[in-house]
């Protein structure tokens, strides 16, 4: 993955004249190069860019506008469009344009906020055994496997790591609207000792992770602090003065230290490490990974100063496949006489809600939005899996999608007027979706000669169920 990304929010000045950038961007993203090659991500159009025409002139001259026009096709460059430039190698960059009709526009628009220039630079470590980035946030719609991806990244170092179990090297927590700075670093609590009330410091997850990292700093074991659902808390308030530690030097150590007596005293008492003047820092072996859902139900928005300290890795809605290229967490279910595979169903749903219904990308779902069990021959497993469709998916479709849609672009049939109607019919394996949505299935939903579930419940031939297991 490219380790330098520049996102430029196009303004009116850029439409008529050459696109400018800041000295910081030229330094950190383009490494002060005065000439480099570019290639359009969508079209493959190639070009060469020179920087300005005189010292201090920071504008893209050369073929930048030509490649942008090729990427836009028939559309004209407009105020508000988003230009994304990624480093691809020595003096080579890819160029991508995101317009307001693109499903991903809302993601990058929120990422930019009020800033015209947003840059993301990964901190590399040649001795990282495959883990190149120390501060990483995976973001995308719900169910895309962001947490799974972080687990897989940790398993590159600790192959026996299991997120459901304990590991002395991994500290994992989930943020929420009430999560505070003192939840994060710890706080003092009253305790009774020898019939006297004293106050002891109970460390938070950051202090525990930092203590472990400093204890292992000389031996080099990597320590991972994983923060799930970062946008559900006021993350700037959660980090507080720790924010200053996120700037790291080329060796991965905090460029600036801060004094924190509570944390420093805890580390001294538990690991015997004496920090000068109680100044704490992030060592090179401490990695901070997080997840963010791009949903309009998020409680807080991260400020750009905080985001620039992390590399953001977008997790798409494409299925996660195994070594045989088969989708993981797949499930086949029947509505009326049609078979639906989950890996096909959710992707066609995503295309329908963003294309036909015109809803935002955050209404999409990922392959792990529902968690299915394996074992199609087991009736209890089959019941459990179908209940994920009936009890979880249907509620989301009704509350978060159907109620947001305009009447001329429905998701459900016209005769489905209440959630109760939809639930009862779904319980009977009836197809509750409108014809336009059903027509979008042209590959994996061919009509098959199987009996409806309702007929099976009345004593129909059970071989039909076996045929579809």
C-alpha positions as CSV (number, residue, x, y, z in Angstrom):
1,X,0.0,0.0,0.0
2,X,1.2,3.5,-0.8
3,X,2.8,5.1,2.3
4,X,2.1,8.7,1.2
5,X,-1.4,10.0,0.2
6,X,-2.4,13.6,-0.6
7,X,-6.1,14.6,-0.7
8,X,-6.9,17.9,-2.3
9,X,-10.4,19.5,-2.1
10,X,-10.8,21.3,-5.4
11,X,-11.8,25.0,-5.0
12,X,-12.9,27.5,-7.6
13,X,-9.3,28.7,-8.1
14,X,-8.2,25.2,-9.1
15,X,-10.9,24.9,-11.8
16,X,-9.6,27.8,-14.0
17,X,-5.9,27.8,-13.0
18,X,-3.2,25.3,-12.1
19,X,-3.7,23.3,-8.9
20,X,-1.6,24.6,-6.0
21,X,-0.4,22.8,-2.9
22,X,1.4,23.7,0.3
23,X,5.1,23.5,1.1
24,X,4.4,20.9,3.7
25,X,2.6,18.7,1.2
26,X,5.5,19.1,-1.4
27,X,7.9,18.2,1.3
28,X,6.2,15.2,3.0
29,X,4.3,13.7,0.0
30,X,6.3,14.6,-3.0
31,X,9.7,14.7,-1.2
32,X,10.5,18.1,-2.7
33,X,10.7,16.5,-6.2
34,X,10.4,19.1,-9.0
35,X,9.4,16.5,-11.6
36,X,7.6,13.2,-11.4
37,X,5.3,10.8,-13.4
38,X,1.6,10.3,-12.8
39,X,-1.0,7.7,-14.0
40,X,-4.8,7.8,-13.8
41,X,-6.2,5.2,-11.5
42,X,-9.3,4.6,-13.5
43,X,-8.1,5.1,-17.1
44,X,-4.4,4.4,-16.9
45,X,-3.7,7.7,-18.6
46,X,0.0,8.6,-18.1
47,X,1.7,12.0,-17.8
48,X,4.5,14.0,-16.4
49,X,4.3,16.8,-13.8
50,X,6.7,19.6,-13.1
51,X,6.4,21.8,-10.0
52,X,5.8,25.5,-10.7
53,X,7.9,27.7,-12.9
54,X,10.1,29.5,-10.4
55,X,11.4,29.0,-6.8
56,X,8.5,28.9,-4.2
57,X,5.9,28.3,-6.9
58,X,4.0,25.3,-5.7
59,X,1.6,24.4,-8.6
60,X,1.1,21.2,-10.7
61,X,2.3,22.1,-14.2
62,X,2.6,19.7,-17.1
63,X,0.1,16.9,-17.6
64,X,-1.8,17.0,-14.3
65,X,-4.9,18.7,-15.7
66,X,-4.9,16.4,-18.7
67,X,-4.8,13.2,-16.6
68,X,-7.6,14.7,-14.4
69,X,-9.8,15.4,-17.4
70,X,-9.3,11.9,-18.6
71,X,-10.3,10.5,-15.2
72,X,-13.4,12.7,-15.2
73,X,-14.5,11.6,-18.6
74,X,-17.4,13.7,-19.9
75,X,-17.7,15.6,-16.6
76,X,-16.0,18.9,-16.0
77,X,-13.7,19.6,-13.0
78,X,-15.9,21.4,-10.4
79,X,-15.5,23.2,-7.1
80,X,-15.9,20.5,-4.4
81,X,-14.4,17.6,-6.4
82,X,-11.8,15.6,-4.5
83,X,-8.3,14.8,-6.0
84,X,-6.4,11.9,-4.5
85,X,-2.8,11.4,-5.2
86,X,-1.0,8.3,-3.9
87,X,2.7,7.4,-4.1
88,X,3.3,4.3,-6.1
89,X,7.1,4.1,-6.2
90,X,10.1,6.4,-6.9
91,X,8.8,9.5,-8.7
92,X,5.5,7.8,-9.6
93,X,2.0,8.7,-8.3
94,X,-1.5,7.6,-9.1
95,X,-4.2,10.2,-9.7
96,X,-7.9,9.6,-8.7
97,X,-10.9,11.9,-8.9
98,X,-13.9,11.5,-6.5
99,X,-17.0,13.5,-7.5
100,X,-20.2,14.2,-5.5
101,X,-22.0,11.4,-7.4
102,X,-19.4,8.8,-6.3
103,X,-20.6,6.5,-3.5
104,X,-17.2,7.1,-1.7
105,X,-17.5,10.9,-1.9
106,X,-19.1,11.3,1.5
107,X,-16.2,9.3,3.1
108,X,-13.5,11.6,1.7
109,X,-15.6,14.7,2.1
110,X,-15.9,14.0,5.8
111,X,-12.2,13.1,6.0
112,X,-11.2,16.5,4.5
113,X,-13.7,18.5,6.6
114,X,-12.9,22.2,6.1
115,X,-9.3,21.5,5.0
116,X,-8.4,21.8,1.4
117,X,-5.2,19.9,1.9
118,X,-5.1,16.6,3.8
119,X,-2.0,14.4,3.8
120,X,-1.4,11.0,5.3
121,X,2.2,9.7,5.7
122,X,2.9,6.3,7.1
123,X,5.8,5.8,9.4
124,X,8.0,2.9,8.1
125,X,10.2,0.7,10.1
126,X,12.6,-1.6,8.3
127,X,12.6,-4.0,11.3
128,X,8.9,-4.3,11.7
129,X,8.5,-7.9,10.4
130,X,5.7,-6.8,8.1
131,X,4.0,-4.3,10.3
132,X,4.9,-1.0,8.5
133,X,2.6,1.5,10.2
134,X,2.6,2.2,13.9
135,X,-0.6,4.3,14.0
136,X,-3.3,2.9,11.7
137,X,-7.1,3.4,11.4
138,X,-9.2,1.0,9.3
139,X,-12.4,2.7,8.2
140,X,-15.5,1.7,6.2
141,X,-19.1,0.8,6.5
142,X,-20.3,-1.6,9.2
143,X,-19.5,-5.3,8.7
144,X,-16.6,-4.9,6.3
145,X,-14.2,-6.8,8.5
146,X,-12.2,-3.9,9.9
147,X,-11.6,-5.7,13.3
148,X,-10.8,-8.9,11.4
149,X,-8.2,-7.1,9.3
150,X,-6.5,-5.7,12.4
151,X,-6.5,-9.2,13.9
152,X,-4.8,-10.5,10.7
153,X,-2.3,-7.7,10.9
154,X,-1.4,-8.6,14.5
155,X,-1.2,-12.3,13.5
156,X,1.7,-11.4,11.1
157,X,3.7,-10.9,14.3
158,X,1.9,-13.3,16.7
159,X,0.4,-16.1,14.6
160,X,-1.3,-17.7,17.6
161,X,-3.2,-14.5,18.5
162,X,-7.0,-14.9,18.8
163,X,-9.1,-11.8,19.4
164,X,-11.5,-13.8,21.5
165,X,-8.7,-14.8,23.9
166,X,-6.1,-13.0,26.0
167,X,-2.6,-12.0,24.8
168,X,0.0,-10.3,26.9
169,X,1.0,-8.3,23.9
170,X,-2.4,-7.0,22.7
171,X,-4.6,-4.5,24.6
172,X,-8.0,-4.1,23.0
173,X,-11.0,-2.0,24.0
174,X,-14.1,-0.4,22.5
175,X,-14.7,3.3,22.8
176,X,-18.2,4.7,23.5
177,X,-19.8,8.2,24.0
178,X,-19.1,8.1,27.8
179,X,-15.5,7.0,27.4
180,X,-13.2,9.6,28.9
181,X,-9.5,10.5,29.3
182,X,-9.5,8.9,32.8
183,X,-11.0,5.6,31.4
184,X,-8.1,5.6,29.0
185,X,-5.2,6.3,31.3
186,X,-6.7,5.3,34.6
187,X,-7.8,7.0,37.8
188,X,-7.5,6.9,41.5
189,X,-10.1,5.1,43.6
190,X,-10.8,4.9,47.3
191,X,-9.9,1.6,49.0
192,X,-10.0,0.5,52.6
193,X,-6.7,-0.8,54.0
194,X,-6.2,-1.6,57.7
195,X,-9.5,0.2,58.4
196,X,-8.2,3.3,56.7
197,X,-9.3,4.8,53.5
198,X,-6.5,5.3,50.9
199,X,-6.5,6.1,47.2
200,X,-5.0,3.7,44.7
201,X,-4.4,4.3,41.0
202,X,-6.2,1.8,38.8
203,X,-4.6,1.9,35.3
204,X,-6.5,2.3,32.1
205,X,-5.8,0.4,28.9
206,X,-3.3,3.0,27.6
207,X,-1.2,2.9,30.8
208,X,-1.3,-0.9,30.7
209,X,-0.2,-1.0,27.1
210,X,2.5,1.6,27.6
211,X,3.9,-0.1,30.7
212,X,4.1,-3.4,28.7
213,X,5.8,-1.7,25.7
214,X,8.4,0.1,27.9
215,X,9.1,-3.2,29.7
216,X,9.7,-4.9,26.3
217,X,11.4,-1.9,24.6
218,X,14.9,-3.5,24.8
219,X,13.8,-7.0,23.8
220,X,11.7,-5.7,20.9
221,X,8.4,-7.5,21.4
222,X,5.7,-5.5,19.6
223,X,2.8,-4.3,21.8
224,X,-0.6,-3.5,20.1
225,X,-3.1,-1.0,21.5
226,X,-6.4,-1.6,19.6
227,X,-9.2,1.0,19.9
228,X,-12.5,-0.2,18.3
229,X,-15.2,2.3,17.3
230,X,-13.0,5.3,17.7
231,X,-15.5,7.8,16.3
232,X,-18.1,6.8,18.9
233,X,-16.2,8.8,21.5
234,X,-14.7,12.3,21.6
235,X,-11.3,10.9,20.7
236,X,-9.5,14.2,21.1
237,X,-10.8,14.4,24.6
238,X,-9.9,10.7,25.3
239,X,-6.3,11.3,24.3
240,X,-6.1,14.7,25.9
241,X,-2.4,15.7,26.4
242,X,-1.4,12.2,25.1
243,X,-2.1,13.7,21.6
244,X,1.4,15.2,21.7
245,X,3.0,11.7,21.9
246,X,1.5,10.7,18.5
247,X,4.2,12.6,16.6
248,X,7.0,10.0,16.1
249,X,10.5,10.4,14.8
250,X,12.1,8.2,12.1
251,X,12.8,5.5,14.7
252,X,9.2,5.4,15.8
253,X,9.7,7.1,19.2
254,X,7.6,10.1,20.3
255,X,9.3,13.3,19.2
256,X,7.9,15.1,22.3
257,X,7.4,13.8,25.8
258,X,4.8,14.9,28.4
259,X,4.8,14.8,32.1
260,X,2.3,12.5,33.7
261,X,2.9,11.6,37.3
262,X,0.1,9.0,37.6
263,X,1.4,7.0,34.6
264,X,5.1,7.4,35.4
265,X,4.6,6.3,39.0
266,X,2.6,3.3,38.0
267,X,5.3,2.2,35.5
268,X,8.0,2.8,38.1
269,X,6.2,0.7,40.8
270,X,5.3,-2.2,38.4
271,X,8.2,-2.4,36.0
272,X,11.0,-0.6,37.8
273,X,11.5,1.8,35.0
274,X,12.4,5.3,36.1
275,X,11.3,8.0,33.7
276,X,13.2,11.2,34.1
277,X,11.0,13.9,35.5
278,X,8.0,11.6,35.1
279,X,8.1,12.3,31.3
280,X,6.4,9.6,29.3
281,X,6.7,8.8,25.6
282,X,5.6,6.2,23.1
283,X,8.4,3.7,22.4
284,X,9.0,2.3,18.9
285,X,7.5,-1.1,19.8
286,X,4.0,0.3,20.7
287,X,1.5,0.2,17.8
288,X,-1.9,1.9,18.0
289,X,-4.5,0.5,15.7
290,X,-8.2,1.6,15.5
291,X,-11.5,1.1,13.6
292,X,-14.0,3.7,12.4
293,X,-17.4,3.1,11.0
294,X,-18.3,5.6,8.2
295,X,-21.9,6.0,9.4
296,X,-24.1,9.0,10.0
297,X,-24.9,7.5,13.4
298,X,-21.4,8.2,14.6
299,X,-21.4,10.4,17.7
300,X,-18.3,12.4,17.2
301,X,-16.2,13.6,14.2
302,X,-12.4,13.4,14.5
303,X,-10.6,16.7,13.9
304,X,-8.0,16.8,11.1
305,X,-5.1,17.4,13.4
306,X,-5.8,14.0,15.1
307,X,-6.4,12.2,11.8
308,X,-3.1,13.3,10.3
309,X,-1.3,11.4,13.0
310,X,-2.7,8.1,11.7
311,X,-2.7,6.4,8.3
312,X,-6.3,5.7,7.2
313,X,-6.9,2.4,5.4
314,X,-10.2,2.1,3.6
315,X,-11.8,-1.3,3.9
316,X,-14.1,-2.0,1.0
317,X,-17.4,-3.9,1.0
318,X,-15.9,-6.7,-1.3
319,X,-16.1,-10.2,0.2
320,X,-13.1,-11.6,2.1
321,X,-12.1,-14.8,0.5
322,X,-10.1,-17.9,1.7
323,X,-7.1,-19.5,0.0
324,X,-9.4,-21.1,-2.6
325,X,-10.9,-17.7,-3.5
326,X,-14.3,-18.6,-1.9
327,X,-16.1,-15.9,0.2
328,X,-15.7,-16.3,4.0
329,X,-18.9,-16.1,6.0
330,X,-21.2,-17.0,3.1
331,X,-24.7,-18.5,3.5
332,X,-27.4,-19.6,1.0
333,X,-31.0,-19.0,1.8
334,X,-34.3,-19.3,0.0
335,X,-37.1,-16.7,-0.4
336,X,-40.1,-18.1,-2.3
337,X,-38.5,-20.3,-5.0
338,X,-35.3,-18.3,-5.4
339,X,-31.9,-19.0,-3.9
340,X,-29.8,-16.2,-2.6
341,X,-26.1,-16.3,-1.6
342,X,-25.2,-13.8,1.1
343,X,-22.0,-12.8,-0.7
344,X,-24.1,-11.8,-3.8
345,X,-27.1,-10.5,-1.9
346,X,-25.4,-7.8,0.2
347,X,-23.3,-6.5,-2.7
348,X,-26.4,-6.1,-4.9
349,X,-28.2,-4.5,-2.0
350,X,-25.3,-2.0,-1.7
351,X,-25.5,-1.2,-5.4
352,X,-29.3,-0.8,-5.2
353,X,-29.4,1.5,-2.2
354,X,-26.6,3.8,-3.5
355,X,-27.6,3.7,-7.2
356,X,-31.4,3.3,-7.5
357,X,-32.4,4.6,-4.1
358,X,-29.8,7.3,-4.1
359,X,-28.9,6.9,-0.4
360,X,-25.5,7.6,1.1
361,X,-22.7,5.0,1.2
362,X,-23.0,4.7,4.9
363,X,-26.2,2.7,4.4
364,X,-24.2,0.0,2.8
365,X,-23.2,-3.2,4.6
366,X,-20.2,-5.4,4.5
367,X,-19.7,-9.2,4.4
368,X,-19.5,-9.5,8.2
369,X,-22.6,-7.4,8.9
370,X,-24.1,-10.8,9.8
371,X,-22.1,-13.6,11.3
372,X,-23.1,-17.1,10.1
373,X,-22.2,-20.5,11.5
374,X,-20.8,-23.3,9.4
375,X,-22.6,-26.7,9.1
376,X,-25.4,-26.7,6.5
377,X,-26.5,-30.2,7.5
378,X,-27.4,-29.1,11.0
379,X,-31.0,-27.9,11.4
380,X,-30.1,-25.8,14.4
381,X,-27.3,-24.1,12.6
382,X,-29.6,-23.5,9.6
383,X,-32.2,-22.0,11.9
384,X,-29.6,-19.8,13.6
385,X,-28.3,-18.6,10.2
386,X,-31.7,-17.7,8.8
387,X,-32.6,-15.9,12.0
388,X,-29.6,-13.6,11.3
389,X,-31.5,-12.6,8.1
390,X,-34.9,-12.4,9.7
391,X,-34.0,-10.8,13.1
392,X,-31.0,-8.7,12.4
393,X,-30.9,-7.8,8.7
394,X,-34.6,-7.1,8.3
395,X,-34.6,-4.7,11.3
396,X,-31.7,-2.7,9.8
397,X,-33.3,-2.7,6.3
398,X,-36.6,-1.4,7.7
399,X,-35.3,1.2,10.2
400,X,-32.2,2.5,8.6
401,X,-32.9,2.1,4.8
402,X,-36.6,1.8,4.1
403,X,-37.5,4.8,6.3
404,X,-34.8,7.0,4.5
405,X,-35.9,6.2,1.0
406,X,-38.2,8.2,-1.2
407,X,-41.5,6.5,-2.1
408,X,-40.7,6.2,-5.8
409,X,-37.7,4.0,-5.0
410,X,-38.8,1.4,-2.5
411,X,-37.0,-1.6,-1.2
412,X,-40.0,-3.7,-0.2
413,X,-43.1,-4.7,-2.1
414,X,-46.1,-2.3,-2.2
415,X,-48.2,-4.6,0.0
416,X,-45.6,-4.5,2.8
417,X,-46.9,-1.6,4.8
418,X,-45.6,-2.4,8.3
419,X,-42.5,-4.0,9.9
420,X,-44.9,-6.7,11.2
421,X,-46.0,-7.6,7.7
422,X,-42.4,-7.9,6.6
423,X,-41.4,-10.0,9.6
424,X,-44.3,-12.5,9.3
425,X,-43.6,-13.0,5.6
426,X,-39.9,-13.3,6.1
427,X,-40.6,-15.9,8.8
428,X,-42.4,-17.9,6.1
429,X,-39.5,-17.5,3.7
430,X,-41.6,-15.3,1.4
431,X,-39.8,-12.7,-0.8
432,X,-40.7,-9.3,0.5
433,X,-38.5,-7.2,-1.8
434,X,-39.8,-5.1,-4.7
435,X,-39.4,-6.3,-8.3
436,X,-36.7,-3.7,-9.2
437,X,-34.5,-5.1,-6.5
438,X,-35.2,-8.7,-7.4
439,X,-34.5,-7.9,-11.1
440,X,-30.9,-6.9,-10.1
441,X,-30.1,-10.6,-9.4
442,X,-29.1,-12.0,-12.8
443,X,-26.5,-14.5,-11.9
444,X,-26.9,-16.3,-8.6
445,X,-30.6,-16.2,-8.1
446,X,-32.0,-18.3,-11.0
447,X,-35.4,-19.9,-10.3
448,X,-35.1,-23.4,-9.1
449,X,-37.6,-26.2,-8.7
450,X,-37.7,-26.2,-4.9
451,X,-40.8,-26.2,-2.7
452,X,-41.4,-23.3,-0.5
453,X,-40.7,-23.6,3.2
454,X,-44.4,-23.2,3.9
455,X,-45.1,-26.3,1.9
456,X,-42.5,-28.2,3.8
457,X,-44.1,-27.2,7.1
458,X,-47.3,-28.7,5.8
459,X,-45.7,-32.1,5.1
460,X,-44.1,-31.4,1.7
461,X,-41.2,-33.5,0.3
462,X,-38.3,-32.9,2.6
463,X,-35.8,-33.6,-0.3
464,X,-36.3,-30.0,-1.5
465,X,-34.6,-28.8,1.7
466,X,-31.8,-31.3,1.3
467,X,-31.2,-30.2,-2.3
468,X,-30.5,-26.7,-1.1
469,X,-28.4,-27.4,1.9
